[in-house]
Amino acid sequence: MPLPRPDLPRPRGLLAASAGTALVAGMLVSAPALADGETPEKLGTAAELGVEIPTADELRAAGETTVPGRWLVEVEGRPTLRGGSKTSATAAQETVAERAEDAAIPLEVQESFTTGWNGMSVEMDDADAQKLSEVEGVRAVYPVLEVAAPEPADATPSDVYGNAMTGVDQVQQVDGLSGEGVTVAVIDSGIDYNHPDLGGSGVDDETKDFPNDRVVGGYDLVGDAYDSRTGEAPVPDEFPDDCGGHGSHVAGIIGADGEVVGVAPKVDLLSYRVFGCEGSSDTEVILEAMERAMDDGADVVNMSLGASFMTWQDYPTAQMVETLVDDDVTVVISAGNEGAAGLFSSGAPGVAESAITVASVDNTHRSAPFATAGGADRPYSAATGSPRPPTSGELALVAAGAPGTTAAQACDPTAVPAAEPGQALLVERGAAARSARRPSLASRRATTP
């Protein structure tokens, strides 16, 4: 049942062009020449240009992590928000399942999607995917992809520089832009609705404070133990609490109202949990969450996630974005969480043409601990798993060895001399993995700035 909400006009989604599919298609199809003053037409999706969707084997070869035995099957016919009906969409899916049985393709239907995308998720042998794609009534067969959980930064909240960089500090000074009357769906690891800044009582209890005045609805689609990497099955329940932290981090940025003040502190929040306490989610679960958010009347949908490197706009989650936007829902999605891998690390659903796709940048300022050495302040960060560095006092800096030597490079732990108490042992960076040499140095009580 849709959640009750004010009868207000819904904000229209802004367009953010995605180059992913256009670049792929552009390499395969030559663009027509334009006369002077002629406006170029929209290039279109890869499927519209006749480019075949990659197979599961091709996706794996490109670095995609597929969920074995799980597939998304798009069938002919329109979803309800594209002018179709639930009855006809369901009938089309049932017909495809019957034809698959007649063609000796064993499969088990898991979920049916009829609102924003006409298709179903199925469990079947991966070897049958190509055969199923040739069944009459099937438009396409897509592998279910693993989606890694984004990790929240381990930092004390500070809005001083981030707000100024994004213009939030100016928005918060404008009357009428508090977000009141707007419903924002957060598809993530859940929301800590016990938190006072998000309408909670401060008591850590998943059955308490939900729904509340701020987190007004949502659903846990997976449960605590779910992890798509291990095959742990989803165990849904009605309490979309957060044990990972990232969803609360996102919800706080959007609409916290307390010690931390979000961009729009009066919005109503919907929480759709698609991650367990650890591990990954998958595109089937995310597709279901998107449809639920649509059915529950979200004005804005936020997803800080995506299937990295899936730059295909035809992928079901990207198609679902287009349906949401056409229904006047604003969709804001991360460009990807694998940015260090390069420009093509973006993925679905963020590659959808109508999504507002967001990337991150370095802050204008960075607060870091520092030590004074050689007459200058030297900022540093502690390596993961290393001993806690001292915050006061003095240490003598001692080289592990002459530059370029085995001792200085620290690739062979037995060649590294022991540091004396009160000394910081310096080794060369880049010659050997720090994670490989860290245990040996830690055992020698050395500190690496």
C-alpha positions as CSV (number, residue, x, y, z in Angstrom):
1,M,0.0,0.0,0.0
2,P,1.4,3.5,-0.9
3,L,2.2,5.5,2.2
4,P,0.0,8.5,2.9
5,R,1.7,11.8,2.0
6,P,0.7,15.4,1.1
7,D,-0.8,16.0,-2.3
8,L,2.1,18.1,-3.6
9,P,3.7,18.4,-7.0
10,R,6.6,16.1,-7.3
11,P,10.0,17.5,-8.2
12,R,11.1,16.7,-11.7
13,G,14.3,14.8,-12.2
14,L,17.1,16.7,-13.9
15,L,18.9,15.0,-16.8
16,A,22.4,13.9,-16.5
17,A,23.8,12.4,-19.7
18,S,25.8,9.2,-19.3
19,A,28.5,8.4,-21.8
20,G,28.9,4.7,-21.1
21,T,26.6,3.1,-23.7
22,A,27.1,5.9,-26.2
23,L,30.8,5.3,-26.2
24,V,30.4,1.6,-26.7
25,A,27.9,2.1,-29.5
26,G,30.0,4.9,-31.0
27,M,32.9,2.5,-31.5
28,L,30.6,0.2,-33.4
29,V,28.3,2.5,-35.4
30,S,29.4,5.6,-37.4
31,A,27.5,8.8,-36.6
32,P,25.8,10.4,-39.6
33,A,27.3,13.7,-40.9
34,L,25.5,16.9,-40.0
35,A,24.7,19.8,-42.3
36,D,25.6,23.3,-41.1
37,G,23.2,24.4,-38.3
38,E,21.6,21.0,-38.0
39,T,21.0,19.7,-34.5
40,P,22.3,16.2,-33.8
41,E,19.7,13.7,-32.9
42,K,20.0,11.5,-29.8
43,L,22.3,8.6,-30.5
44,G,20.1,6.1,-28.8
45,T,20.9,3.0,-26.7
46,A,23.1,0.2,-27.8
47,A,20.0,-2.1,-28.2
48,E,18.3,0.5,-30.4
49,L,21.4,0.6,-32.6
50,G,21.4,-3.2,-33.0
51,V,24.3,-3.9,-30.6
52,E,23.9,-7.1,-28.8
53,I,23.8,-7.1,-25.0
54,P,27.0,-8.8,-23.6
55,T,26.6,-12.4,-22.5
56,A,27.4,-13.6,-19.0
57,D,30.7,-15.0,-20.2
58,E,31.6,-11.7,-21.8
59,L,30.7,-9.8,-18.6
60,R,32.8,-12.1,-16.5
61,A,35.7,-11.6,-18.9
62,A,35.3,-7.9,-18.4
63,G,35.6,-8.2,-14.7
64,E,31.9,-8.4,-13.7
65,T,31.0,-10.5,-10.7
66,T,27.8,-12.5,-11.6
67,V,25.7,-14.4,-9.2
68,P,25.7,-18.0,-10.4
69,G,22.4,-19.4,-11.4
70,R,20.4,-16.2,-11.1
71,W,19.0,-14.3,-14.1
72,L,16.8,-11.3,-15.0
73,V,14.5,-12.1,-17.9
74,E,12.8,-9.2,-19.7
75,V,9.7,-10.2,-21.6
76,E,7.6,-8.5,-24.3
77,G,4.9,-6.1,-23.2
78,R,4.9,-2.8,-21.3
79,P,5.0,-2.4,-17.5
80,T,2.1,-0.6,-15.9
81,L,3.9,2.8,-15.7
82,R,4.6,2.5,-19.4
83,G,0.9,2.1,-20.4
84,G,0.6,-1.6,-19.8
85,S,-1.4,-3.5,-17.2
86,K,-0.3,-5.8,-14.4
87,T,-2.6,-8.6,-15.8
88,S,-1.1,-8.5,-19.3
89,A,2.5,-8.2,-18.0
90,T,2.0,-11.2,-15.6
91,A,0.4,-13.2,-18.4
92,A,3.3,-12.5,-20.7
93,Q,5.7,-13.7,-18.0
94,E,3.7,-16.9,-17.4
95,T,3.6,-17.6,-21.1
96,V,7.4,-17.3,-21.3
97,A,7.8,-19.7,-18.4
98,E,5.5,-22.2,-20.1
99,R,7.4,-22.0,-23.4
100,A,10.7,-22.4,-21.5
101,E,9.3,-25.6,-20.0
102,D,8.2,-26.8,-23.5
103,A,11.8,-26.1,-24.7
104,A,13.2,-28.3,-21.9
105,I,14.7,-25.3,-20.1
106,P,14.3,-25.9,-16.3
107,L,13.9,-22.7,-14.4
108,E,12.2,-21.5,-11.2
109,V,10.6,-18.0,-11.1
110,Q,11.7,-16.0,-8.0
111,E,10.2,-12.6,-8.4
112,S,7.8,-10.9,-10.9
113,F,8.2,-7.2,-11.8
114,T,5.4,-5.4,-13.5
115,T,5.4,-1.8,-12.4
116,G,8.5,-0.2,-13.8
117,W,10.0,-3.1,-15.7
118,N,8.3,-6.1,-17.3
119,G,10.3,-9.1,-16.4
120,M,11.1,-11.8,-13.8
121,S,14.0,-13.1,-11.9
122,V,14.7,-16.8,-12.3
123,E,17.0,-19.5,-11.0
124,M,18.3,-21.8,-13.7
125,D,21.5,-23.3,-15.0
126,D,23.8,-20.7,-16.5
127,A,24.3,-22.9,-19.6
128,D,20.6,-22.4,-20.5
129,A,20.7,-18.6,-20.6
130,Q,21.3,-18.4,-24.3
131,K,18.6,-21.0,-25.0
132,L,16.1,-18.9,-22.9
133,S,17.0,-15.7,-24.8
134,E,15.7,-17.4,-28.0
135,V,12.3,-18.4,-26.6
136,E,9.5,-16.5,-28.2
137,G,8.4,-13.6,-26.0
138,V,11.8,-13.0,-24.4
139,R,13.4,-9.6,-25.1
140,A,16.6,-10.2,-23.2
141,V,18.2,-12.3,-20.5
142,Y,20.6,-10.5,-18.1
143,P,22.8,-12.0,-15.4
144,V,22.2,-10.9,-11.8
145,L,25.3,-9.0,-10.8
146,E,26.9,-8.7,-7.4
147,V,26.9,-5.2,-5.9
148,A,29.5,-4.4,-3.3
149,A,28.5,-2.6,-0.2
150,P,29.9,1.0,0.1
151,E,31.7,1.5,3.4
152,P,31.1,4.6,5.5
153,A,34.1,6.7,6.3
154,D,35.4,6.3,9.9
155,A,35.4,10.0,10.7
156,T,33.8,12.5,13.0
157,P,31.1,14.5,11.2
158,S,32.2,17.9,10.0
159,D,30.1,20.0,7.7
160,V,32.5,23.0,7.6
161,Y,34.1,22.4,4.2
162,G,31.8,19.8,2.5
163,N,28.8,22.0,2.8
164,A,30.5,25.0,1.3
165,M,31.8,23.0,-1.6
166,T,28.4,21.7,-2.5
167,G,26.4,24.8,-1.8
168,V,24.5,23.2,1.0
169,D,25.3,26.1,3.4
170,Q,23.5,28.5,1.0
171,V,20.5,26.2,0.5
172,Q,20.0,25.9,4.3
173,Q,19.6,29.7,4.5
174,V,16.7,29.9,1.9
175,D,13.2,29.8,3.4
176,G,11.0,27.1,2.1
177,L,13.9,24.7,1.1
178,S,13.7,22.5,4.2
179,G,12.4,19.5,2.3
180,E,9.0,19.5,4.1
181,G,6.4,17.6,2.1
182,V,9.0,15.6,0.1
183,T,9.6,11.9,0.6
184,V,13.1,10.5,-0.1
185,A,13.8,6.8,-0.4
186,V,17.2,5.6,0.6
187,I,18.1,2.2,-0.9
188,D,21.2,1.2,1.1
189,S,22.1,-0.7,4.3
190,G,19.1,0.6,6.1
191,I,18.7,3.6,8.4
192,D,19.4,3.9,12.2
193,Y,15.9,5.1,13.0
194,N,16.7,4.9,16.7
195,H,19.1,7.9,16.2
196,P,17.8,11.1,17.7
197,D,18.9,13.1,14.7
198,L,16.7,10.8,12.5
199,G,13.6,10.9,14.7
200,G,14.6,8.2,17.2
201,S,14.6,7.8,21.0
202,G,18.3,7.0,21.3
203,V,17.5,3.4,22.4
204,D,19.1,0.7,20.3
205,D,16.2,-1.5,19.5
206,E,15.2,-2.4,15.9
207,T,11.5,-2.9,16.9
208,K,11.4,0.6,18.5
209,D,11.0,3.9,16.8
210,F,9.9,2.5,13.4
211,P,8.1,4.1,11.8
212,N,8.7,7.5,13.3
213,D,8.2,11.2,12.4
214,R,11.3,11.2,10.1
215,V,11.7,7.6,8.9
216,V,8.1,7.1,7.9
217,G,8.4,3.7,6.1
218,G,10.4,1.2,4.2
219,Y,11.3,-2.5,4.3
220,D,14.2,-4.8,5.0
221,L,14.5,-7.0,1.9
222,V,17.4,-9.1,3.1
223,G,18.0,-9.5,6.8
224,D,21.3,-9.4,8.8
225,A,23.0,-12.6,7.5
226,Y,22.4,-12.0,3.8
227,D,25.4,-11.9,1.5
228,S,25.2,-12.5,-2.2
229,R,28.9,-13.6,-2.3
230,T,28.3,-16.7,-0.1
231,G,24.8,-17.5,-1.4
232,E,23.2,-16.7,1.9
233,A,19.5,-16.3,1.1
234,P,17.6,-13.1,1.9
235,V,15.4,-13.2,5.0
236,P,13.2,-10.1,4.7
237,D,11.4,-8.5,7.6
238,E,9.5,-5.3,8.4
239,F,12.3,-3.4,10.2
240,P,14.9,-1.8,7.9
241,D,17.4,-1.0,10.6
242,D,21.1,-0.5,9.8
243,C,24.0,-2.5,11.1
244,G,26.4,-1.5,8.3
245,G,26.3,2.3,8.9
246,H,26.4,3.5,5.3
247,G,22.6,4.0,4.9
248,S,22.5,6.1,8.1
249,H,25.4,8.1,6.9
250,V,23.5,8.9,3.7
251,A,20.2,9.6,5.5
252,G,22.1,12.0,7.8
253,I,23.5,13.9,4.8
254,I,20.0,14.1,3.3
255,G,17.9,14.9,6.3
256,A,19.4,14.8,9.7
257,D,17.9,17.3,12.1
258,G,19.7,17.6,15.4
259,E,23.4,17.7,16.3
260,V,24.0,17.1,12.6
261,V,21.8,19.0,10.1
262,G,21.3,17.5,6.7
263,V,20.6,19.2,3.4
264,A,16.8,19.0,3.8
265,P,16.1,18.4,7.5
266,K,12.3,18.2,7.1
267,V,12.1,15.5,4.5
268,D,10.3,12.2,5.1
269,L,12.6,9.3,4.7
270,L,11.9,5.7,3.4
271,S,14.4,3.0,4.2
272,Y,14.9,0.1,1.9
273,R,17.6,-2.3,3.2
274,V,19.4,-4.3,0.5
275,F,22.6,-5.2,2.4
276,G,23.2,-7.5,5.3
277,C,25.6,-6.6,8.1
278,E,28.5,-7.7,5.9
279,G,29.1,-8.6,2.3
280,S,27.4,-7.7,-0.9
281,S,23.9,-7.3,-2.4
282,D,22.8,-8.0,-6.0
283,T,20.9,-6.3,-8.8
284,E,17.8,-8.5,-8.3
285,V,17.3,-7.3,-4.7
286,I,18.0,-3.7,-5.7
287,L,15.5,-3.9,-8.6
288,E,12.8,-5.0,-6.1
289,A,13.7,-2.2,-3.8
290,M,13.4,0.3,-6.6
291,E,9.9,-1.0,-7.4
292,R,8.9,-0.8,-3.8
293,A,10.1,2.8,-3.5
294,M,8.0,3.6,-6.6
295,D,4.9,1.9,-5.2
296,D,5.3,3.7,-1.8
297,G,5.2,7.1,-3.4
298,A,8.8,8.3,-3.2
299,D,9.5,11.7,-4.7
300,V,13.3,11.1,-4.7
301,V,15.2,7.9,-4.7
302,N,18.8,7.8,-3.5
303,M,21.2,4.9,-4.2
304,S,24.9,5.1,-3.3
305,L,25.6,1.9,-5.1
306,G,25.8,0.2,-8.4
307,A,27.1,-2.7,-10.5
308,S,30.5,-1.3,-11.4
309,F,31.6,-1.4,-15.1
310,M,28.0,-2.3,-16.2
311,T,27.9,0.7,-18.5
312,W,24.9,-0.8,-20.5
313,Q,21.8,1.4,-20.3
314,D,19.7,-1.5,-21.2
315,Y,20.4,-3.3,-17.9
316,P,17.1,-3.7,-15.9
317,T,18.1,-1.4,-13.0
318,A,19.0,1.4,-15.5
319,Q,15.7,0.8,-17.3
320,M,13.9,1.1,-14.0
321,V,15.5,4.5,-13.5
322,E,14.0,5.8,-16.7
323,T,10.5,4.6,-15.7
324,L,10.9,6.3,-12.3
325,V,12.0,9.6,-13.9
326,D,9.2,9.5,-16.4
327,D,6.8,9.1,-13.4
328,D,8.3,12.4,-12.0
329,V,10.6,10.8,-9.5
330,T,14.0,12.3,-9.1
331,V,16.7,9.6,-9.0
332,V,20.1,10.3,-7.5
333,I,22.8,7.6,-7.9
334,S,26.5,7.3,-7.3
335,A,28.6,7.1,-10.4
336,G,30.3,4.1,-8.9
337,N,32.4,3.0,-6.0
338,E,35.4,1.8,-8.0
339,G,36.6,5.2,-9.2
340,A,40.3,4.3,-8.7
341,A,39.8,1.8,-11.6
342,G,39.3,4.6,-14.1
343,L,36.6,6.4,-16.1
344,F,34.8,3.3,-17.2
345,S,34.1,2.1,-13.6
346,S,30.7,3.6,-13.5
347,G,27.8,1.2,-13.7
348,A,24.1,0.5,-13.6
349,P,21.8,2.0,-12.5
350,G,23.9,5.2,-12.5
351,V,24.5,5.0,-16.2
352,A,20.8,5.6,-16.9
353,E,20.4,8.7,-19.1
354,S,17.9,10.4,-16.8
355,A,19.7,9.8,-13.5
356,I,21.4,12.5,-11.6
357,T,24.7,10.6,-11.3
358,V,27.1,11.9,-8.6
359,A,30.8,11.4,-8.2
360,S,33.1,12.4,-5.3
361,V,36.0,14.9,-5.2
362,D,38.7,15.6,-2.7
363,N,37.8,18.0,0.0
364,T,39.3,21.5,-0.2
365,H,40.7,21.0,3.3
366,R,41.9,17.9,5.1
367,S,42.4,17.6,8.9
368,A,45.2,15.1,9.7
369,P,47.5,14.3,12.6
370,F,51.0,15.5,12.0
371,A,54.5,15.2,13.3
372,T,57.3,17.8,13.0
373,A,60.4,16.5,11.2
374,G,63.1,18.3,9.4
375,G,61.7,21.7,10.4
376,A,58.3,21.1,8.8
377,D,54.9,19.6,9.8
378,R,54.4,16.2,8.2
379,P,50.8,14.9,8.0
380,Y,50.3,11.2,8.3
381,S,47.7,8.5,8.6
382,A,47.9,5.2,10.4
383,A,48.0,2.1,8.3
384,T,45.2,-0.4,8.8
385,G,46.2,-3.0,11.4
386,S,49.2,-1.0,12.5
387,P,50.0,-0.1,16.2
388,R,48.3,3.1,17.3
389,P,50.9,5.9,16.7
390,P,51.9,8.1,19.6
391,T,50.2,11.6,19.8
392,S,52.9,13.3,21.9
393,G,56.6,13.1,22.7
394,E,59.6,12.6,20.5
395,L,60.9,9.8,18.3
396,A,64.3,9.5,16.7
397,L,64.1,8.8,13.0
398,V,66.3,5.9,12.0
399,A,66.7,4.6,8.4
400,A,66.3,0.8,8.1
401,G,69.2,0.8,5.6
402,A,70.9,2.7,2.8
403,P,68.5,3.7,-0.1
404,G,67.8,0.8,-2.5
405,T,69.1,-1.9,-0.1
406,T,67.0,-5.0,0.9
407,A,66.8,-3.6,4.4
408,A,65.5,-0.2,3.3
409,Q,62.9,-1.7,1.0
410,A,61.7,-4.1,3.7
411,C,60.5,-6.8,1.3
412,D,62.4,-9.4,3.3
413,P,61.4,-9.1,7.0
414,T,64.5,-10.9,8.1
415,A,66.7,-8.2,6.6
416,V,65.0,-5.4,8.6
417,P,66.9,-4.3,11.7
418,A,65.0,-4.0,14.9
419,A,64.1,-0.5,16.1
420,E,65.0,0.4,19.6
421,P,62.4,1.9,22.0
422,G,62.0,5.6,21.2
423,Q,62.9,5.2,17.6
424,A,60.8,5.4,14.4
425,L,62.1,3.0,11.7
426,L,61.9,4.4,8.2
427,V,61.5,2.2,5.2
428,E,61.1,3.0,1.5
429,R,57.6,3.2,0.2
430,G,56.6,1.4,-3.0
431,A,59.1,-1.4,-3.1
432,A,57.0,-3.9,-1.3
433,A,53.4,-4.1,-0.2
434,R,53.0,-2.5,3.2
435,S,50.4,-5.1,4.3
436,A,53.0,-7.8,3.7
437,R,55.7,-6.2,5.8
438,R,53.5,-4.6,8.5
439,P,53.3,-7.7,10.8
440,S,57.1,-8.0,11.0
441,L,57.6,-4.4,11.7
442,A,54.8,-4.3,14.3
443,S,56.4,-7.2,16.1
444,R,59.6,-5.2,16.2
445,R,57.8,-2.3,17.9
446,A,58.7,0.0,15.1
447,T,56.5,2.9,13.9
448,T,56.3,3.9,10.3
449,P,55.2,7.5,9.8
